[in-house]
Amino acid sequence: AEIALTDGKTIPVIGDFIRFVLVYNPGAAFSIGTEFTWVFAVLAAAAVVLIAWIAWRVTSRGWMVALGLLLGGAATHLGDRLFREPGFGRGHVVDFIGYGNWFIGNVADIAIFAGAVMLLVLTLLGIRMRPGAAIASQADEAQSRAPSASPFETRSSVPPAP
């Protein structure tokens, strides 16, 4: 995007509905909060750490994909915030996909949106992050309800003598 669109060039993809145009965004979505770029860098770093921590414990493939999309998008935005101009922690995100006159985004934004939609769908469908953990916890709970023998008591299948 930076090589093909550096001179202010716009490339129509689907007429004016989808087009490639280069913009450096110091803010969040829709360029909100342009004066708080460093805050977005801190939030992106926290999101990367939190999502990675959660993803490490997930066993559901659907949740893994959704969290992977979120992690990839957040990590990409964090990289832009840390290493692009105008400086460390204040970098601008490279946006290049124009959606009509609504907004301009990038592939990381698409990944974040898709991951968020997947999380919503998985939640609404009742799909757990760790399906096996629910079964194991139910078994543990059932076992804890069962009467337990004293450590000094032995159980025998032979009835006591009269």
C-alpha positions as CSV (number, residue, x, y, z in Angstrom):
1,A,0.0,0.0,0.0
2,E,2.8,2.4,0.9
3,I,4.6,1.8,-2.3
4,A,1.6,1.8,-4.7
5,L,-0.3,4.7,-3.1
6,T,2.4,7.1,-1.9
7,D,1.6,9.9,-4.3
8,G,-2.0,10.3,-3.2
9,K,-3.1,7.9,-5.8
10,T,-6.6,6.3,-5.5
11,I,-7.2,2.9,-7.1
12,P,-10.9,2.0,-7.5
13,V,-11.6,-1.7,-6.8
14,I,-15.4,-1.8,-6.9
15,G,-16.1,1.7,-8.3
16,D,-16.1,4.2,-5.5
17,F,-17.6,1.7,-3.1
18,I,-14.3,-0.1,-2.4
19,R,-11.1,1.7,-3.3
20,F,-7.4,1.7,-2.2
21,V,-6.2,5.0,-0.8
22,L,-3.4,5.6,1.6
23,V,-4.0,7.3,5.0
24,Y,-2.0,7.4,8.2
25,N,-4.4,7.2,11.1
26,P,-3.1,8.5,14.5
27,G,-6.5,7.7,16.2
28,A,-8.8,4.7,16.7
29,A,-11.6,3.7,14.4
30,F,-13.0,6.5,12.3
31,S,-9.9,8.6,13.5
32,I,-11.4,9.1,16.9
33,G,-9.0,10.3,19.6
34,T,-6.2,11.4,17.3
35,E,-4.5,13.2,20.3
36,F,-4.4,10.0,22.3
37,T,-2.2,7.8,20.1
38,W,0.0,6.7,23.0
39,V,-3.1,5.5,24.9
40,F,-4.0,3.3,21.9
41,A,-0.5,1.9,22.0
42,V,-0.9,0.9,25.6
43,L,-4.4,-0.5,25.0
44,A,-3.1,-2.5,22.0
45,A,-0.2,-3.9,24.1
46,A,-2.7,-4.9,26.9
47,A,-5.0,-6.5,24.4
48,V,-2.2,-8.5,22.8
49,V,-1.1,-9.8,26.3
50,L,-4.6,-10.6,27.4
51,I,-5.7,-12.3,24.2
52,A,-2.5,-14.4,24.1
53,W,-3.0,-15.4,27.7
54,I,-6.6,-16.5,27.1
55,A,-5.8,-18.2,23.8
56,W,-3.1,-20.3,25.4
57,R,-5.8,-21.9,27.5
58,V,-8.5,-22.4,24.9
59,T,-9.2,-25.9,23.4
60,S,-12.1,-25.0,21.1
61,R,-10.9,-24.6,17.5
62,G,-13.6,-22.0,16.8
63,W,-12.4,-19.9,19.8
64,M,-8.8,-20.4,18.7
65,V,-9.6,-19.0,15.3
66,A,-11.6,-16.0,16.7
67,L,-8.9,-15.2,19.2
68,G,-6.2,-15.6,16.6
69,L,-7.9,-13.0,14.4
70,L,-8.2,-10.6,17.3
71,L,-4.6,-11.2,18.3
72,G,-3.3,-10.8,14.8
73,G,-5.1,-7.5,14.3
74,A,-4.2,-6.1,17.7
75,A,-0.5,-7.1,17.2
76,T,-0.4,-5.4,13.8
77,H,-1.9,-2.2,15.2
78,L,0.6,-2.4,18.1
79,G,3.5,-2.7,15.7
80,D,2.3,0.4,13.8
81,R,1.9,2.3,17.0
82,L,5.3,1.4,18.3
83,F,7.5,1.6,15.2
84,R,6.0,4.0,12.7
85,E,6.3,7.8,12.4
86,P,6.1,10.1,14.2
87,G,7.8,8.0,17.0
88,F,7.8,5.2,19.4
89,G,4.4,4.7,21.0
90,R,2.9,7.5,18.9
91,G,3.0,5.8,15.5
92,H,0.2,6.1,13.0
93,V,-1.7,3.0,11.7
94,V,-1.5,2.5,7.9
95,D,-5.0,2.4,6.5
96,F,-5.6,1.8,2.8
97,I,-9.0,0.2,2.1
98,G,-11.7,2.9,1.5
99,Y,-15.3,1.9,2.0
100,G,-17.3,4.5,0.1
101,N,-17.3,7.7,2.0
102,W,-17.7,5.9,5.4
103,F,-14.2,5.1,6.5
104,I,-10.7,3.8,5.5
105,G,-9.3,0.7,7.2
106,N,-6.8,-2.1,6.7
107,V,-6.6,-5.9,6.9
108,A,-6.0,-5.8,10.7
109,D,-9.3,-4.0,11.1
110,I,-11.0,-6.7,9.0
111,A,-9.4,-9.4,11.2
112,I,-10.5,-7.7,14.4
113,F,-14.0,-7.3,13.1
114,A,-14.2,-10.9,12.0
115,G,-12.8,-12.2,15.3
116,A,-15.3,-10.1,17.3
117,V,-18.2,-11.4,15.2
118,M,-17.0,-15.0,15.6
119,L,-16.7,-14.5,19.4
120,L,-20.3,-13.2,19.5
121,V,-21.6,-16.1,17.4
122,L,-19.7,-18.7,19.4
123,T,-21.1,-17.2,22.6
124,L,-24.7,-17.1,21.3
125,L,-24.4,-20.7,20.2
126,G,-23.2,-21.7,23.7
127,I,-19.8,-23.0,22.4
128,R,-17.4,-23.0,25.3
129,M,-13.7,-22.0,25.1
130,R,-12.7,-25.3,26.8
131,P,-15.4,-27.9,26.1
132,G,-13.5,-30.7,27.9
133,A,-13.1,-28.6,31.0
134,A,-16.9,-28.4,31.5
135,I,-17.1,-32.2,31.4
136,A,-14.2,-32.6,33.8
137,S,-15.6,-30.0,36.2
138,Q,-19.0,-31.7,36.2
139,A,-17.3,-35.0,37.0
140,D,-15.3,-33.4,39.8
141,E,-18.4,-31.8,41.2
142,A,-20.3,-35.1,41.1
143,Q,-17.4,-36.9,42.8
144,S,-17.3,-34.2,45.5
145,R,-21.0,-34.8,46.3
146,A,-20.6,-38.5,46.7
147,P,-20.1,-39.7,50.3
148,S,-16.5,-40.4,51.1
149,A,-15.1,-43.0,53.4
150,S,-12.9,-42.1,56.3
151,P,-9.2,-42.7,55.5
152,F,-9.3,-45.2,58.4
153,E,-12.4,-47.0,57.2
154,T,-12.2,-49.8,54.6
155,R,-15.1,-50.9,52.6
156,S,-15.7,-54.6,52.0
157,S,-18.1,-56.4,49.7
158,V,-18.4,-59.1,52.4
159,P,-21.3,-58.4,54.8
160,P,-20.4,-58.2,58.5
161,A,-20.9,-61.4,60.5
162,P,-23.9,-61.6,62.9
